[in-house]
Amino acid sequence: MKQLFTMIALGIMCYAPAQQISLRKGTVVDSLPVSVSDTISETFSLYLPKKFEVSSVWPVLFVFDMQGRGQQALKMAASAAEEQGYILAASDHLRDTLPISDNILIANRMINAVVGFLPIHKDRIYVGGFAGGGRFSTLVPSFIKGVQGVLVSGATVANTDLLASKNPFHLIGIVGNADYNYPEMMEMEELLNRMKFPNQLLLFEGGHQWPETEVLSNALEIFTLSAMAKGRIPRDEAFIRAKYDEDLTQANIWFTANKPLLANNRLDEMLEIYAPFYDTDAIRDSQKTLKKSKIFKTRNRHQNDLLFQERLIKEDYVYYLEEDILTYNYNNLGWWKYQMEELEKFNSSKDELRQLTGKRLEGYINALVADNIDIVKAGDPVDEEALNFLWMLNTVIDPRDYGSYLKIISYNAKVNDNGTALFYLEELLKNGYADKDELYALEDTALLRLTPEFNDIVGKYLKEARYDWD
């Protein structure tokens, strides 16, 4: 039986066998069924802008989160979607632990469900996401027909070989200048430009994080401009002019604020975005003036030098981490501590570009260790000694990563290395951990918790231990 939908005062009411679902406008609605069939139990979250009406067709952005956090993902993008009049939808069942083929099928079922019951503009279907969800979104147009654009934030293209298809989509990348993906996304843009693949790369000031509403809204506006340029929707001259003036103003603001690299990026993208609408000679003249300026030449040269240095440091991280995991090289933890001290020199520099380099490297090493932990955990059998090394490394790169200390204490108590367990117990408490109940319930530490040494350390930092041996 088909689902029936009718407008009511507060939104849309969905009637299906044995269920009634209200779809309110202007808020994220979660746990919507993909199908009324008992054989498919998947759900998704949905956001309808407040001005949504069934009498019009609407653009839609399907947001992918690889931990199945559909509602959370939509809340991050809802303000931008509201501003630009986009519907949002996100599956609750995508997982980075699933094969790509399974995730594609899950995404396809959700897309079909939304397109099947809402008035979606068939030529304005977009997909996107942050980090892993963004990478996955770059694969979707190769397997699901009808996707016109991809919005990838904080991640590169998953497989550039698939971009050589005869049916190119419009790709918009978003990345912060302190994001460890920044160099790779800059390289990705150069590659796509050489391939003449339609794309823009939007930069913002920040790290590996969901971009602010203003940046996401800018990306959706670019999709709208592209739809106008291709004749998929009527041209709105007032909208085009307002957007053009806004972009030019932002470029001027960045240049005036001594941020010529961000200004140049904005002018670069304007050349592509507005070519279908206006003569772009004025933009080219502005960019020529900017590139002739001393501050641009100095900053551009300095950034290129730092990016080269950053690449070499990353290669060292990858090489030494691989060797250390294979050999359980605990002795090399001192080298990693030295690397963190070197990064602190970047971070404390008065040179803004060196600070950004330090932040990117710090983010990279955290992501590298996290990825290797996931790889080791996926092994069969799991190499617990390798995990122990990685947890110890985590305490070096992030001394307040309490979870890693707890795992080290638990594992070493299990293998009867009480000396190591007690050392990390004290380091944990030195760094501000204070959850005594969790500490005394820690797995595999029953015997260790009864020892005078354990309770002396707890009493030293938390004033009172559970067991008093005096």
LOMIVEX-386554 format. One record per residue: x, y, z of N, C-alpha, C in turn. Coordinates in steps of 0.02 Angstrom, whole numbers, plus 50000, padded with zeros to 5 digits. Layout:
# LOMIVEX-386554
XYZXYZXYZ/...
END
This chain:
# LOMIVEX-386554
500424994050000500005000050000500445006250000/500275011249960500665017349957500505021750018/501015025550040500905030350093500535036350064/500095039450104499725045250083499945051150124/500035056950092500275062950126499805068750113/499645072450165499205078250157499445083850202/499385090050180499615095750219499125097250275/499415098850333499015101350388499335107850412/499075110950462499305117650483500035117650503/500265112550539500935112650566501435108850523/501225105550473501705101750433501365096750388/501655090850382501385085650339501215079650384/500655076550372500475070650410500525064650364/500925059750385501025053750345500595048150374/500175045150331499755039650353499995033250320/500165028450361500385021950336500045016650378/500045010450356499725005150394499995004850465/499555005250514499725004450585500185009950611/500245015550575500665020850601500445027650573/500585032850611500415039650590501005044050610/501315047350562501925051150574501805058450554/501965062950599501905070050585502585072850565/502615075950506503225079050483503165086550490/503455089250543503405096350557503925100250517/503745106250499504205110750463504635114450513/505265115850492505705119950533506025116250591/505995109750592506325105850645506525099050617/507035096050647507265089450625506805084150655/506525080050612506105074450633506505068050622/506575063950673506995057950667506575051550667/506915046050654506635039250657506055038250609/506075041350551505565040250500505715033750463/505215029650451505345023250416505495024250342/506005020750319506165020950247505625017550207/505325012350236504815008450201504305005950251/503685005050227503165002150270503224994550270/503664991950230503764984750227504094982150290/503874976550315504174973550374504874970950361/505054970150298505704967350282506264972550286/506084979050288506584984350292506434988550354/506884988350403506764991950465507174998350471/507465000550415507895006550417507485012850427/507805017750460507485024250472507945029850449/507665035850445508055041750426507775047850461/508165053250461507955059650489507825064450431/507385069250443507165073850390507085080850416/507275085750374507165092750391506815096150333/506245099250347505875103150298505925110550317/506135114950270506165122150287505465124750303/505435130150343504795132850366504345135050308/504665137050252504255139450195504055133750147/504175127550168504025121850125503275121550109/503115120350046502435119250024502435113649972/501925109449973501895103949926501755106249855/501545112449847501375114949780501995116649738/502585116649769503205118049733503675112049738/504175112049693504695106849698505305109949733/505685105649769506205108149814506865104549803/507415108149811508065104849811508165100949875/508555095649872508665091549932509405089949938/509655090249999510335088050014510295082150061/510545076450038510595070450079511265070550116/511235070850182511835071450222512025064550249/512655062550239512875055950259513335056350321/513165052450371513595051750430513735044350439/514375042550443514565035450441514525032150510/514245035650559514075032450623513315032250632/512955033550578512225033150580511885038350622/512225044150633511945049450675511555054350631/511005051950602510625056050555510365062450584/510055061950643509765067850674510295073150690/510865070850717511405075450735511685078850673/511775075050619512045077850557511585083350529/510945082150532510475087150505510455093450548/510525092650612510515098550656511105103150640/511665100250618512255104250601512135108250537/511695105850493511595109050428510915112650422/510505112050474509815114450468509765122050456/510175125950490510125133250483510275135450411/510795132350381510965133950312510405131850264/510115125850277509565123450234508965127950240/508835130550300508275135050310508375141550271/508985144250274509135150450239509045149750164/509265143950137509285143050064508695139050036/508245136850079507655133350055507795126350029/508195122450066508365115550048508045110750098/507805105250072507605099550114508245095750132/508265092950193508825088750214508565081850234/508955076750221508795069950245509445066250260/509415061850310510015058050329509825051250356/510155046150333510025039350356510295038350427/509955034050465510185032250532510575025650531/510735023050472511005016350469511665015650431/511945021050406512595020650374513135019250427/513615015150411514155013450458514815012650420/515355015450448515995014750415516265007650422/515945003450463516144996450470515814991950417/515324994650381514974990850329515354991250263/515284986250219515554986850152515234992750115/515604995750069515355001350030514694999549995/514664993449968514064991449932513454991549977/513524989450040512954989550086512744996750101/513225001150111513065008150125512735011450065/512955009750005512635012549945511905010349941/511775004049956511075001649954510645005150006/510935006250067510565009750119510415016950096/510915020350069510815027150044510305027349988/510325022549944509865022349887509145021449910/509045017149960508365016049985508085022450017/508515026050054508295032350085508125037450031/508565038249982508455043049929507805041549892/507695035249875507075033349841506465034949883/506525033849949505955035149993505785042549994/506285046850001506165054050005505905056749938/506225054749884506005057049818505315054449802/505145048649831504495045649817503915048949850/504015052349908503435055249941503465062749950/504015065949934504055073249938504145076249869/503915082349858503985085549792504705088149782/505145083649761505855085149752505985087049680/506375092349670506595094349603507095089049579/506915085349527507315079549506508005081549481/508105087849461508755090149438509135093949492/508895093449554509235097049609509305092349669/509575086549656509705081549709510455081649724/510625083049787511325083649807511465079149867/512095077149874512305073049931512915076249962/513045074650025513635077450057513735074950127/514265077350159514405075350227515075078050250/515205076850313515825079050344516275072950357/516935073850344517435068650357517255062250319/517165056650354517025050350321516385050550281/515885054150306515265054850268515365058750204/515815063650206515975067350146516325063050094/516815059150118517165054650072516685049750039/516235046850079515745042250052515305045650000/515115051950013514665055549967514975056349898/515645056549894515965057349828515905050949786/515735045349818515635039149781514925038349755/514455041549789513745040349776513535041649704/513735047349672513505048549603513715043249554/514245039449569514465034249523514025028049526/513615027549580513205021549589512455023149590/512285029349605511585031349608511465036949558/511055035749509510935040649456510515046449481/510615052149450510205057949465510495062749515/511065061149544511385065749592511775071049553/511595077349565511885082749526512505085849559/512565085149625513125088449658513305085049723/513935086149744514195083249806514515088749847/514355088849912514645093649958515075089750008/515735090150001516185086250044516565091050088/516505090150154516815094550202517335090750243/517935093550247518455090550289518685083750266/518675082450201518905075950174519035076650100/519435072250073519575072250002519125067249965/519185067249900518805062549858519025055349872/518545050849880518715043949898519085040349843/518895041449781519205037849725519185042349663/519745045349647519765050049590519665046449523/519795039949520519685036249458518955036349437/518505036649485517795036649469517565043449442/517985048549450517795055249426517875056049351/518175051249319518285051649247517675049249208/517105048449241516505046049208516245051349159/515795049149115515525053649065514955057949093/514785056849156514245060549186514495064149249/514895069449240515195072849298514675076449340/514785076349404514345080049450514725086349473/514375090749506514675096949531514925095649602/515575096349613515865094849678516085101349713/515835102249773516045107949814516395105249876/517035107149885517405105249944517415111049993/517415109350058517465114350111517995111950160/518465116450178518985114450225519245120550263/519395119650326519695124850366520445125150354/520735131050361521455131650347521885128550402/521575126350458521935122750510521755115250511/521375113050462521175106050456521755102050426/521895096150454522455092150428522325089750356/521705090250332521555088550263521675094350215/521845100150241521925106150200522415105150141/523025102550152523475101750094523205096950042/522915091450064522645086550017522055089249978/521645093350010521075096149974521285101549925/521825105149941522115109849893522365106149831/522705100449843522955096349788522375093449748/521845091449783521255088649750520955093849702/520915100049725520635105349682521055106149619/521725106049625522165106649567522055100949518/521975094849546521855088949503521195089649466/520665091549502520005092249470520015097649417/520375103049429520425108349379520775105849316/521305101849325521655099049266521195094449228/520765090949264520285086349232519685090049203/519655096649216519075100749195518435098049226/518495095649287517925093049324517625098749363/516965099949358516655105849391516735105449467/517055110449495517175110249567517325117149594/517225117949659517475123649697517755121149763/518235124849790518495123349856518405129649899/518005129149951517855134749995518275134150058/518655139350073519075139350133518755143550188/518875141450250518665145450307519195145050360/519155149450409519645149550462519415144850518/519765139250524519565134250574519905127650560/519765122750604520085116250598519625110950570/519715104750595519335099050570518665098950607/518185102650579517545103550612517005105050559/516385103850580515835105950537515895113450525/515845115650464515885122850451515285126550479/515375132950491514835137050516514285137750464/513705139950487513115140750443513275144950382/513655150350392513815154850336514175151250280/514625146750297515015143050246514575137950212/514175134150250513725129250220513205132750176/512965138350199512475142150160512785144450094/513415146550096513765148550036513795142849985/513935136750009513975130949965513295129549932/512765129949972512105128749944511905134149893/512115140249906511995145649858512345144349792/512945141349796513315139749734512945134449694/512665129449729512265124449695511665127749660/511365132549694510785136149665510995140049604/511565143549608511815147349551511965142649492/512245136849507512395132049454511755129649420/511235128549460510595126449432510305131849386/510395138149406510165143649363510565143849299/511225143049304511665143349245511485137849195/511265132049220511105126449176510375126449154/509995131449175509305132049154508835127349190/509045124549247508615119949284508095123749325/508245129949342507775134349376507845141249344/507345145449349507385152149318507935156349350/508245160649309508745165249334508415170449379/508735171749435508505176849482509055182149485/508975187449447509495192549439509675195849506/509175196949548509305200049612509725195449656/509565188949655509945184149694510665183749670/510755183549604511425182949575511845189049594/511565194949586511935201149601512105201549675/511625199849718511745200149790512305195249811/512295189349781512815184349797513495186649771/513515189449712514135192049682514435197449727/514025202249747514265207749789514505205049857/514155200049884514345197149949515035193849944/515145190049890515795186649882516355191649872/516235196749832516755201749820516915205549885/516405206949924516505210349988516925206050035/516775199550036517155195050080517885194750059/518015194549994518715194449970519075200849992/518735206549988519035212850009519165213050084/518695210250122518785210050195519405205950213/519485200250182520065196050197520715199450176/520705202850118521315206150096521495211950144/520995215650163521115221250210521365218750277/521145212650297521355209650361522005205850355/522385206950300523035203550289522955196050284/522425193850251522305186650239522255185650163/522795187050126522765187050053522645180150023/522845174750058522735168050031521995166250030/521635168050082520915166950083520565171350031/520795177650025520505182149975520605179449904/521195176849890521345174249824520915168149809/520815163949859520385158049849519675160249830/519415165249864518725167549850518675170349779/519175174249758519165177049691519235171549638/519645166649653519735160849608519065157449595/518695156049649518065152549641517545157049607/517585163549618517105168149586517175167849510/517795167049485517895166649413517495161049382/517445155349416517075149649390516325150449401/516145152849460515435153149479515055158149436/515355163949423514985169349390515105169949316/515535165749288515665165949216515035165149174/514535160949195513925160349154513475166549158/513615171149205513155176649216513445183549195/514085184449210514385191049200515055190449165/515275196149137515965196749115516395196849178/516895192449180517295191649241517945195749240/518005200449193518625204349189518765208149254/518235210649286518335214449349518625209949403/518395203649404518665198949454519395197449439/519545196449374520245195049355520695200949372/520455206949361520865212849377521005213149452/520485211649492520575211749565521085206449587/521045200549554521505195249572522225196849552/522305200049493522965202049471523275207049520/522875211749542523115216749590523325213349655/522915208749678523065205149739523725201249733/523805197649677524395193449669525035197449660/524975203649639525555207949633525775211049699/525335210649749525475213749813526045209949849/526435213549886526995210649922526765205549974/526215207150008525975202750061525755196050033/525425196049973525225189649943525835185649923/526305188749890526895185149868527275182049927/527335185949980527695183450039527315177750073/526665178650083526265173450116526225167150073/526135167950009526065162149965526715158049964/527285161549959527925158049960528045154550027/527875158050080527965155250147527525149150158/526895149550135526445143850142526705137850103/526935138950043527195133350002527785130050036/528225134050067528795131250104528555127050163/528065129650199527815126050257527435119750237/527075119950182526715114050158527205108450139/527765110350109528285105450092528565102350156/528705106550205528965104050269528445099550304/527825101650300527275097750330527225090850298/527305090450233527265084050198527815079350222/528425081850231528975077750254528855075250325/528595079550368528465077550437527925072150439/527405072850398526875067850396527165061050374/527605061150325527915054950302528305051550358/528645055550399528995052750457528505049550506/527955052950519527445050250565527205043450541/527035043050477526765036750450527285031250454/527905032750434528435027650434528575025050504/528695029550551528885027450618528305024150655/527695026450643527135023250677527045016050653/527105014950589527055008250562527585003650592/528205006150596528755002150625528625000850699/528405005950735528305005250807527755000250824/527215000250784526664995550796526894988350783/527264987450730527494980650712527974977750764/528374982050794528894979750841528724981150914/528134983950927527944985950995528504990151026/528704995250991529304999051009529135004351062/529045002151124528885006751178529455011751189/530065009751173530635014351183530575020651140/530165020251086530115025951041529575030951064/529255029551120528765034451146529095041051162/529735040751181530105046951193530185051151131/530275047851073530325051451009529665054950994/529115051551007528465054550995528345060451041/528575059851103528505065451149528905071451123/529485070151095529885075551066529515078751007/529175074750967528795077450911528245082150935/527925080350990527395084651017527695091151042/528295090851070528625097051092528805101451033/529005098250977529145102050916528505105350889/527945101850894527315104750871527125110650914/527295110350977527135115951021527515122251000/528105121350971528475127050945528105130350887/527805126050844527385128850791526795132650820/526455129450868525845132350895525965138950933/526545139650963526695145551003527045151050961/527145149650897527475154550854527035160750844/527345166450834526975172550819526775172750745/527045168150706526905167750634526255163750625/525735166950598525085163750592525115157450549/525495157550494525525151650450525875145850485/526375147250527526695141850566526215139050618/525805143350647525305140950694524815136250660/524585138050600524125133850563524455127150545/525095127350528525455121150513525465116550574/525605119550632525625115550694524945112450709/524415116250700523745113650713523575107950665/523765108750602523625103450552524015097050570/524645097850589525045091950606524785088550669/524565092550716524275089750777523645085750761/523225088650719522625085150699522775078850660/523305079150618523495073350577523725067550620/524145069050669524415063550711523865060450752/523385064450776522815061650812522395057050768/522275059350706521875055350659522255048950639/522915049550631523325043850611523295038350665/523365040350727523355035450782522655032450787/522135036550782521445034050786521305029050731/521545030450670521445025850614521795019150627/522395019450654522765013250668522455009250724/522155012650773521795009050825521205005250794/520845008450749520285005150715520514999150674/521094999950641521354994450600521544988550643/521884989950699522094984450744521484981050775/520984984950795520384982050824520014977550775/520074979150711519724975150660520084968650644/520684967750671521074961650657520764955550690/520914949750663520674943450691521244938450692/521544937350750521364939950816521614947150825/521344950650875521564957450890522254957250924/522714961250899523384961750928523354966550988/523244963751047523154967951106523784971751126/524364968851111524994972251128525074978551084/524874978051020524894983850976524404989251000/523814987051022523334991751049523614995251111/523954991451153524244994351214524754999751196/525164998451145525645003551123525275009751098/524745008851058524385014551030524035018551084/523775015151135523465018751191523985022951227/524585020051236525115023851269525315029851226/525335028951161525495034551116524955039851121/524335037751129523785042551136523885046951198/524155044151252524265048151312524835053151301/525275051751253525815056351237525555062251196/525145060751146524905066051102524305069851132/523965066651180523405070051214523395067751287/523765071151330523815069051400523145068851438/522635071851411521985071651444521495066751410/521775062151372521365056751343521285051351396/520825052451443520765048051501520595040851481/520215040051427520025033351406520625028951391/521145031851361521735027851345522095025551408/522155029951458522465027951522522095022051552/521425022551554521025017151584521125010551547/521165010851481521275004651443521965001751457/522465006051464523145003751480523155000351548/522845003451597522825000551665522484993751664/521914993451629521534987151625521944981651592/522234983251534522614978151497523224975651537/523594980251566524214978251601524064974651666/523494976251698523294972351756523124965151734/522814964551676522624957951651523224953651637/523774956651612524374952851596524884952951653/524644955151713525054955051774525664959751771/525614965051733526144970151733525894975851777/525894974651842525624979651888526034986051890/526674985451878527104991451878526874996451827/526754994051765526514998551712525815001151727/525384996751753524704998851769524705004351822/525125003651874525155008651927525455015251902/525955014651858526265020751830525735024851793/525335021451751524835025151712524245027251756/524125023751810523615025951858523815032751886/524455033451906524675039751935524675045251882/524895043651821524885048651768524165050951753/523705046251756522995047851745522745052851797/522895051451860522665055751913523025062451913/523665062451894524035068751889523705073551839/523395070651787523105074651733522375076451746/522145075551809521495078251828520915073451829/521025067051816520475062251817520235061351889/519575061051900519315060951969518715056351979/518575051951930517995047551936518195041151974/518135041452040518345035852082517925029552070/517275030552060516835024852049517025020951987/517165024551933517365021251870518035017751880/518485020851916519145018051928519105011351965/518665011052015518605004952055518154999652023/517875001251964517474996351927517824994251863/518454996251855518814995151793518924987651781/518774985651720518814978551701519524975751710/519574969651734520204965851741520674968651794/520414972951839520854975851890520644973851961/520254968551969519984966752035520544965752086/521054962052068521604960852115522034967052124/522154970752070522574976752074522254981852122/521594982452119521244987452160521294986052234/521464979952252521514978052323522214979452351/522694980952308523384981752330523484988352366/523944988552415524094994852449524355000152400/524744998052350525035002852303524485006552264/523985002852241523435005852204523075010952247/522905008952308522515013252352522925019152379/523575018252386523995023952406523985029352352/524025027252289524025032152235523355035752231/522815031852237522145034952235522065039752293/522265037752353522215042052411522625048452404/523205047952372523645053652363523315059152321/522945057152269522665062152222521915063452233/521555058552260520825059352270520635059652343/521135060752387521045061852459520865055552498/520465051252468520245045252505520195039352458/520505033852476520445027652436519875023452463/519665018652424519125014352446519355009352498/519985007152492520255002252540520845005352576/520825005352642521355008252684521765002752714/522425002852698522874997552721523274999652782/523135005452810523505007752870523305003652931/
END
